[in-house]
Amino acid sequence: MNFSVDGNVTHISLKVRDTFVTALTKNIIVVALWISINYINGTFVHTFFKHEIFNVNPRYILFIHLVINDMIQLTIAVFLHVISYILFTINVSLCSFLLMIAIFTTLNTPVNLATMALERYIAICIPLRHSQICTVHRTYILIGIIWIMAAIPILPDLFILLATEPLQFFHSKIFCSRDSLFRNPYLIEKKNISHAVYLTVVWFTLFYTYFRIMFTAKAANADAKKARNTILLHAVQLLMCMFTYTGPLIDSLLLYIFSTHALEIRFTSYVIVHILPRFISPIVYGLRDQTFRKYLKRYLICRVNEHLSSKCVPFKHHQPNEKVFIDHIAG
């Protein structure tokens, strides 16, 4: 058994349970991935707050918000996954609280991607106005708007749930998934419509901004190939984020065709939907960024030197040269 933020067809897999060894193996894999990914993301968060150069740059502020958001989402998803094996069902009120956080952070990811695309579009296509439009203050306001946009589709569902379900329901126990909690058919249909709207807006934003960035990179004789690779990586990440929304439909289809492999399908779907996208973000936005990679490498070297009782030489700030500027555009 495993957890899904949006819920999917559970009645097939509820009839069959994993053996103890299989369940233990799956949970060890999930927890190991959670520890590994959150450790990597944690080093990015530490590097960000350690150096002022990142705190005053809207690009890195949006990036670290995406990282922290992914850490929260992954932690809730893994917690509910493990709980689904240990307790199977949990209190409805606790499930509601955890699912609200999971849904908020899940909806934040594609909107954050679109916001980062807009920031890159302004930086590369309208460079003279970038410092005026993309200020630190406005960036934090944008982050607040991202959370508000995530709240718009789900808060009405919570109010309808509170108004339509009896008080006893909130003291009962359920298998914690979105469709198990929000059982009203209207809410399920509303969820599908809101997901379609969100994805349409995000895809349009990404296509428009990154194709404009690619053409601008060509016109400036910058590294167009690197720009195209960046676009491809962004598209891959968004495609994986889309599994959160299309996952229930895909799961239903696969479970219908391969009903005897329900548990394997559910676990594979869980890893692809909830874990792997959290691993891509640091690679796309962190390790591929020359400035962030430089500071992160310095931080890791210092950590090794600390264990070896060596002194860590302070990092010197250098003004970006022309090559760094070109890489900044292409990246």
C-alpha positions in Angstrom: 0.0 0.0 0.0 1.2 3.5 -0.6 0.1 7.1 -0.4 -1.0 9.5 -3.1 -1.6 13.2 -2.7 -4.4 13.3 -5.2 -5.6 9.8 -4.6 -6.3 7.2 -7.2 -8.1 3.9 -7.6 -7.6 2.3 -4.2 -10.2 -0.5 -4.2 -8.0 -2.9 -6.2 -4.9 -2.5 -4.1 -6.8 -2.5 -0.8 -7.7 -6.1 -1.3 -4.0 -7.2 -1.5 -1.3 -6.4 0.9 2.5 -6.6 0.6 4.3 -9.3 2.5 6.4 -8.1 5.5 9.7 -8.3 3.6 8.3 -6.5 0.6 6.7 -3.8 2.6 9.9 -3.3 4.6 12.0 -3.2 1.5 9.8 -0.6 -0.2 9.8 1.6 2.9 13.6 1.4 3.3 13.9 2.5 -0.4 11.5 5.4 0.1 13.1 6.6 3.4 16.6 6.3 1.9 15.6 8.4 -1.1 13.9 10.9 1.2 17.1 11.2 3.4 19.4 11.5 0.3 17.3 14.1 -1.6 16.6 16.2 1.5 20.3 16.1 2.4 21.2 17.4 -1.0 18.5 20.0 -0.9 19.5 20.9 2.6 23.1 21.7 1.4 21.5 24.1 -1.2 19.5 25.8 1.5 22.5 26.2 3.7 24.6 27.6 0.9 21.8 30.0 0.0 21.5 31.5 3.5 25.3 31.4 4.1 26.1 33.8 1.2 24.5 37.2 0.7 25.1 37.0 -3.1 22.1 34.6 -3.3 19.9 36.5 -0.9 19.8 39.6 -3.1 19.1 37.8 -6.4 15.5 37.0 -7.3 16.5 34.0 -9.4 18.1 32.2 -6.4 15.3 33.3 -4.0 12.8 31.6 -6.3 15.1 28.6 -6.7 15.5 28.1 -2.9 11.7 28.5 -2.4 11.2 25.7 -4.9 13.8 23.6 -3.0 12.2 24.2 0.4 8.7 23.6 -1.0 9.9 20.3 -2.4 11.5 19.3 0.9 8.1 19.9 2.7 6.2 18.1 0.0 8.5 15.1 0.0 8.5 14.9 3.8 4.7 14.8 4.0 4.5 12.3 1.2 7.0 9.9 2.7 5.5 10.3 6.2 2.0 9.3 4.8 3.5 6.5 2.8 5.2 4.9 5.9 2.1 5.5 8.0 -0.1 3.8 5.4 2.0 0.6 6.0 2.2 0.9 9.8 -1.3 2.1 10.7 -3.1 1.8 7.3 -5.8 4.3 8.4 -5.4 7.5 10.3 -7.7 10.1 11.9 -9.6 12.2 9.4 -8.6 15.5 11.1 -4.9 14.7 11.0 -5.3 13.4 7.4 -6.9 16.7 6.4 -4.1 18.8 8.0 -1.4 16.7 6.3 -3.1 16.6 2.9 -3.7 20.3 2.9 0.0 20.9 3.3 0.8 18.3 0.7 -1.7 19.7 -1.8 -0.4 23.3 -1.2 3.2 22.3 -1.9 2.2 20.2 -4.9 0.3 23.0 -6.5 3.2 25.4 -5.7 5.7 23.6 -7.8 4.4 24.2 -11.4 3.4 27.9 -10.5 6.9 28.4 -9.1 8.4 27.0 -12.4 6.3 29.4 -14.4 7.5 32.3 -12.1 11.1 31.3 -12.6 10.6 31.2 -16.3 9.2 34.7 -16.3 12.2 36.0 -14.2 14.6 34.4 -16.7 12.6 35.9 -19.6 12.9 39.4 -18.2 16.6 38.9 -17.3 17.6 37.8 -20.8 15.1 39.5 -23.1 14.6 42.7 -21.2 17.9 43.0 -19.4 17.9 46.8 -18.9 14.6 46.7 -16.9 15.4 43.5 -15.0 16.8 45.3 -11.9 13.7 47.5 -11.8 11.1 44.8 -12.3 12.6 41.9 -10.4 13.5 43.3 -7.0 13.9 41.2 -3.8 10.8 42.8 -2.3 8.7 41.9 -5.3 10.1 38.4 -5.4 8.9 37.7 -1.9 5.5 39.2 -2.8 5.4 36.8 -5.8 6.1 33.9 -3.4 3.1 35.0 -1.3 1.0 35.1 -4.5 2.2 31.6 -5.4 0.8 30.3 -2.1 -2.4 32.2 -2.5 -2.8 30.7 -6.0 -2.3 27.2 -4.5 -5.0 28.0 -1.9 -7.6 29.1 -4.4 -8.5 25.7 -5.7 -8.3 23.7 -2.5 -9.7 26.0 0.3 -13.3 25.9 -1.1 -13.0 22.0 -1.0 -12.1 22.2 2.7 -15.1 24.5 3.4 -17.5 22.2 1.5 -16.1 19.3 3.4 -16.6 21.0 6.7 -20.2 22.0 5.7 -21.3 18.7 4.2 -19.7 16.0 6.4 -21.0 15.1 9.8 -18.9 15.8 12.9 -18.4 12.0 13.4 -16.6 11.8 10.1 -13.7 13.9 11.4 -13.3 11.6 14.4 -13.2 8.5 12.3 -10.3 6.9 10.5 -9.7 6.6 6.7 -6.9 5.6 4.3 -5.4 9.0 3.8 -5.7 10.1 0.1 -7.4 13.1 -1.5 -10.3 11.2 -3.0 -10.9 9.3 0.2 -11.2 12.6 2.1 -13.0 14.8 -0.5 -15.6 12.2 -1.5 -18.1 14.5 -3.0 -18.3 13.9 -6.8 -18.5 17.6 -7.4 -15.2 18.1 -5.7 -13.5 15.4 -7.8 -14.8 17.0 -11.0 -13.7 20.5 -9.7 -10.2 19.1 -9.0 -9.8 17.9 -12.5 -10.9 21.2 -14.0 -8.6 23.3 -11.8 -5.7 21.0 -12.6 -6.3 21.4 -16.4 -6.4 25.2 -16.0 -3.2 25.3 -13.9 -1.3 23.1 -16.3 -2.5 25.0 -19.4 -1.3 28.3 -17.9 2.1 26.9 -16.8 2.8 25.2 -20.1 1.9 28.3 -22.1 4.2 30.4 -19.9 7.1 28.0 -20.1 6.8 27.5 -23.9 6.6 31.3 -24.5 9.4 32.4 -22.2 11.9 29.7 -23.0 11.5 29.8 -26.8 12.0 33.6 -26.5 15.1 32.9 -24.4 16.4 30.5 -27.0 16.0 32.9 -29.8 17.6 35.7 -27.8 20.6 33.4 -27.0 21.0 32.8 -30.7 20.9 36.5 -31.6 23.4 37.3 -28.9 25.8 34.5 -30.1 25.5 32.8 -26.7 25.6 29.1 -26.1 22.3 28.3 -27.8 22.9 24.5 -27.3 23.1 25.0 -23.5 19.9 27.1 -23.6 18.1 24.3 -25.5 19.3 21.8 -23.0 18.0 23.9 -20.2 14.6 24.2 -21.9 14.5 20.4 -22.3 15.3 19.8 -18.6 12.6 22.2 -17.6 10.2 20.4 -19.8 11.2 17.1 -18.3 10.7 18.4 -14.8 7.3 19.8 -15.7 6.3 16.6 -17.3 7.1 14.7 -14.1 5.2 17.3 -12.1 2.2 16.6 -14.4 2.2 13.0 -13.2 0.7 14.4 -10.0 -2.3 15.5 -12.0 -2.5 12.7 -14.6 -1.3 10.0 -12.2 -4.8 8.9 -11.1 -5.9 8.4 -14.7 -2.8 6.5 -15.6 -3.0 4.4 -12.5 -6.6 3.5 -13.2 -5.7 2.5 -16.7 -2.7 0.4 -15.7 -4.6 -1.2 -12.8 -7.4 -2.1 -15.1 -5.0 -3.8 -17.6 -2.6 -5.3 -15.1 -4.8 -5.9 -12.1 -2.5 -8.7 -10.8 0.4 -6.2 -10.5 -1.5 -3.6 -8.6 1.0 -3.2 -5.7 4.0 -2.9 -8.1 2.2 -0.3 -10.2 1.2 1.8 -7.2 4.7 1.8 -5.7 6.3 2.6 -9.1 3.8 5.4 -9.6 4.5 6.8 -6.1 8.3 6.9 -6.7 7.9 8.6 -10.1 5.2 11.1 -9.0 6.3 12.1 -5.6 10.0 11.4 -5.3 11.9 11.8 -8.6 10.7 15.4 -9.4 12.2 16.5 -6.0 15.5 15.1 -7.2 15.5 16.9 -10.5 15.2 20.5 -9.1 18.7 20.7 -7.5 20.2 19.4 -10.8 18.4 21.7 -13.1 18.6 24.9 -11.0 21.5 24.3 -8.7 24.3 22.1 -10.0 24.0 23.4 -13.6 24.3 27.0 -12.3 27.9 28.1 -12.4 27.7 30.5 -9.4 25.8 28.2 -7.2 28.0 25.3 -8.1 31.1 27.3 -7.2 29.8 28.2 -3.7 28.4 24.7 -3.1 31.7 23.1 -4.0 33.5 25.5 -1.6 31.1 24.5 1.1 31.6 20.8 0.6 35.4 21.2 0.5 35.2 23.1 3.8 33.1 20.3 5.4 35.8 17.8 4.3 38.6 20.0 5.7 36.7 20.3 9.0 36.8 16.6 9.4 40.5 16.6 8.5 41.2 19.4 11.0 42.3 21.7 8.2 41.5 25.4 7.9 38.9 26.6 5.4 40.2 29.5 3.3 37.5 32.2 3.0 35.8 32.4 -0.3 36.7 35.4 -2.4 34.0 37.1 -4.4 34.9 37.8 -8.1 33.1 40.1 -10.5 31.5 38.1 -13.3 33.4 38.2 -16.5 32.0 37.9 -20.1 32.1 34.1 -20.1 30.1 33.9 -16.8 27.6 36.4 -18.2 27.1 34.1 -21.3 26.7 31.1 -19.1 24.2 33.0 -17.0 22.1 33.7 -20.1 22.4 30.2 -21.4 21.6 28.6 -18.1 
